């Protein structure tokens, strides 16, 4: 007996087990062959094939197809390559065509498939159409099976046993019911029999199935015979690269060579240096050998659609890419390692990553999809249950209210992911300081135990941030396609599956900083300032380097996080080469190496960890900083080939790396010993390599981003108003609008309030002044913002009443505009309470008019009543509520009375108080939870007062005690010790107290 209808958890919200778990269980239960037939998809194909190989099981490829209207089903099993292509087409058709009809669709794409079905009608029709069919007995011999037996005998077709499974073990039925209730958005108590699979739909041992069908031994024999025909064990093809033709008849290799040398002349001048020619020839040979010429030409065509891009990732090490304008950092000047991107031994497909301005990316993607219609689709993401989602959804099907659920789910830290929840989830939750006061009464323990079972189960497909695949033949010959909710076509595999299939993707991503730079330069142009981008070398600007060295980079992409700014302050260097190092060494597992790097940078003695690595790590002071340092070290120290060394580098970022990493360690140790490296040195080097697990960057990536960072830093240094206006307008970055407004004010920039006659939708800066944009006014809708700008084009608004007549905002929008001060310039002598009275009168008049049919105005103007003087504190509270900041002052100034006499020091004075215990007051603007070596949570938080930033460290005891009280809605008094580390000032917090009286 061979299981021919097995569903994994990729049968979304039906199946409960991963392909890995299924294969492992199947092997234990005596199976040597196994089919995976998930419903309407091949999502789990590649994990299934890998697991079969690992367990020594022969895979059978297939899928269950459903009819969306009739509910009929059929299982299609693949016999050969043609059958695989047809299955991909059928699944694509099923997802893409609203009129999909299973009965008529199967015959059109049946070659190479064996189709198993329950419906006698379908079997008769399909057999008559020449389809290879089999009658499927679903559970055990019975009434339905008898009818199928008559049909199979009449048609002379095999009758096979298909006791389908949705879970592995009988006790998994409860998890299956939970998934079904979540999917149907109902409670467990309301599930009906038709909503769920039968309780015995688990993968039983072969002996159980043999016993069920012992009265029909011929069915068991037919099942074996059908399985023997299914020799297809997965798609086998080389790398699938995008095609390129231009009608010239010339080879793609010739076209690429011509384009690359023409681009090199633009970059370096017509008399190309020998180093450029040698590197170009080396790269072109490898590119041609690996058949990547068309790939480079397609990417060049794509990037030509936007005037501002950032090519990054390992592809930025390519001189060919630089010459074609795909990347913007010279790989020769910055010593970038091409073999990390392409080398003759590399078997997995590399890709080129290109950033576009975040609000331009979709247009670029759509143009590519249109150009290669039918041959292109985006890569998908398989979105799985994480702890928050699992707990929330399980609690919902138990009938808990949103409020009860929020008490737990909303307080789980965002960074607390499934990887940290491998043991008992309830125990881990009880250890979380954020949930200290919760005692988890019933039914919470049961909910959390169930939720733990859901973690990691896929729930739905989304779109990968930017990966696109372009194929020479129609793309649904390689992989099934389905439409994403946003309408774009996506392949059914995520990034790793795409790579396993040999499909070479191009990553087209969105980057807000490119939008910031674009808008800042546009702002300069509007102000009449001539800015020559073609000859712009921001990394050579001394003033910019000084600012970078001081860590004055808030708002500057890639280098604005508190950790990076502190590193800049410690390093005290701001040149391009060091910035590339700094932006790469900032990674979670590298903290111990960062301190050693700074020590060496400032002249501390050091020697190479081994003489063989002297040339490998000399530019980074003997410390591994970039991903390729791992590869270079493996080559230099242990004799790895470039391909094997890159394999070691790649496996570090994989989830299932333990076994392979162990093998690599044994090979590395043996290779290093053979070159005379002692075990102590091997251990130290291996530990440094392991600091690259998960989150790390290659040098070409960091160098590409460092150039964007320098462009941002240059604009901030020389044009702070225009730059900060662009940062806020693009609504991204590490910090909130409030924090960026404070930073602008610290730089001496004046913030002007929103004004219906002066403000654009976006913020705009000019000569040290920023005007708040309409987009920052809470409740002001996009259409209303557009009307405000459009209606004033003939002539400005003369009064608030004039504005109301022309723009017709709703009540909430009008009130927000008043509170934000958008009418203050029109009515400088009136307080905002008087404006609210005028708004009420206008609304009442409009309401009465709407009920009248005459053409005359209604009634005389009302006399304005005498209103009490406006409370400044109330006005500021209202302004803060709709803007999230105050235009003319920092909110901390409102707490001066409460803080008077408490011995509070200012942030700007902390550098003079090193070693002392102080009290400082500030508002929280950002924070990051990390874990100590012992696994305890601690947090790095940034606060600010009206004078500067406070970088605060909450070690585990302090974090545990105060984390639940910290939020951004109110200021706090921090009690702690001022510390200095290589000149970077931080506050080690011992105690926190809230300021009771609210100023805002």
PyMOL commands that set and color helices and strands:
alter all, ss='L'
color gray80, all
select helices_A, chain A and resi 19-28+45-55+81-96+102-108+120-128+143-155+170-184+188-190+193-195+206-212+217-229+252-268+274-289+293-303+314-317+319-323+338-340+361-371+387-397+402-409+418-420+425-431+433-435+444-454+475-477+495-500+512-526+538-540+542-549+562-571+576-585+588-601+611-613+618-620+627-638+642-651+658-674+679-690+699-718+720-729+737-746+774-776+782-791+800-807+811-819+832-849+872-883+891-899+907-912+956-965
alter helices_A, ss='H'
color red, helices_A
select strands_A, chain A and resi 33-36+58-66+73-78+113-117+133-137+159-161+309-312+353-357+376-384+458-470+481-483+489-491+505-511+750-752+764-766+769-771+904-905+917-931+937-944+949-954+971-981+984-994
alter strands_A, ss='S'
color yellow, strands_A
deselect
rebuild
show_as cartoon
